[in-house]
Amino acid sequence: MIADGAAIGPEMDRLYKYTLKKKNIHLYFPESFEWLILSSGLIQGKDIQSILENPENYLDSREYFSWERFFTSVLTERTKD
């Protein structure tokens, strides 16, 4: 199962317990779909990898409520043209 980690959070416990019963299920919850797109290599930028590895060095928590919103902002900014 692939899901947006930021969105699936409230269901994480239930899903994890389900995977303990069903051995053929694998979970992959990237930080967010925005993070997944940025990490795919589709978006150009010398600093993208660094931003993904250390977002805390790039975001201001007063400006962004969550890392998901920060990654949305980065993705929007890098793809606006």
C-alpha positions as CSV (number, residue, x, y, z in Angstrom):
1,M,0.0,0.0,0.0
2,I,1.3,3.4,-0.9
3,A,-0.4,6.4,0.8
4,D,0.3,10.0,1.7
5,G,2.0,9.7,5.1
6,A,0.6,13.1,6.2
7,A,-2.9,12.1,5.4
8,I,-2.9,8.5,6.6
9,G,-1.4,9.2,10.0
10,P,-4.7,8.8,12.0
11,E,-5.1,5.3,10.5
12,M,-1.6,4.2,11.0
13,D,-2.2,2.0,14.1
14,R,-5.1,0.2,12.5
15,L,-3.2,-0.4,9.3
16,Y,-0.1,-1.6,11.1
17,K,-2.1,-4.1,13.2
18,Y,-3.7,-5.4,10.0
19,T,-0.3,-6.0,8.4
20,L,0.6,-8.2,11.3
21,K,-2.2,-10.5,10.4
22,K,-1.6,-10.4,6.6
23,K,2.1,-11.1,5.7
24,N,1.8,-10.1,2.1
25,I,1.0,-6.5,2.7
26,H,3.8,-3.9,2.6
27,L,3.3,-0.3,3.6
28,Y,5.0,2.7,2.1
29,F,4.0,6.1,3.5
30,P,6.3,8.9,2.1
31,E,6.2,12.2,4.0
32,S,3.5,13.4,1.5
33,F,2.8,13.0,-2.2
34,E,4.5,16.3,-2.8
35,W,7.6,14.9,-1.2
36,L,7.3,11.8,-3.4
37,I,7.1,14.0,-6.5
38,L,10.1,16.1,-5.4
39,S,12.1,13.0,-4.7
40,S,11.3,11.4,-8.0
41,G,13.8,13.4,-10.0
42,L,11.1,15.0,-12.2
43,I,11.7,18.4,-10.6
44,Q,15.0,20.1,-11.4
45,G,17.0,22.0,-8.8
46,K,20.4,21.6,-7.2
47,D,19.0,22.0,-3.7
48,I,16.0,19.6,-4.0
49,Q,17.9,16.6,-2.5
50,S,19.2,18.7,0.4
51,I,15.7,20.1,1.1
52,L,14.2,16.6,1.1
53,E,17.0,15.2,3.4
54,N,16.9,18.2,5.8
55,P,13.7,20.1,5.5
56,E,14.1,21.5,9.0
57,N,17.0,23.6,7.7
58,Y,14.7,25.3,5.1
59,L,11.4,25.8,6.6
60,D,10.1,28.2,9.2
61,S,7.4,26.7,11.4
62,R,5.8,30.1,11.8
63,E,5.2,30.1,8.1
64,Y,4.3,26.4,7.5
65,F,1.9,24.5,9.7
66,S,3.4,21.1,8.5
67,W,6.1,19.7,6.4
68,E,3.4,18.7,3.9
69,R,2.5,22.4,3.4
70,F,6.2,23.2,3.1
71,F,6.7,20.5,0.4
72,T,3.6,21.7,-1.4
73,S,5.0,25.2,-1.5
74,V,8.4,24.0,-2.8
75,L,6.6,21.9,-5.5
76,T,4.3,24.8,-6.5
77,E,7.2,27.3,-6.7
78,R,9.4,24.9,-8.7
79,T,6.6,24.0,-11.2
80,K,4.9,27.4,-11.7
81,D,6.4,28.2,-15.1
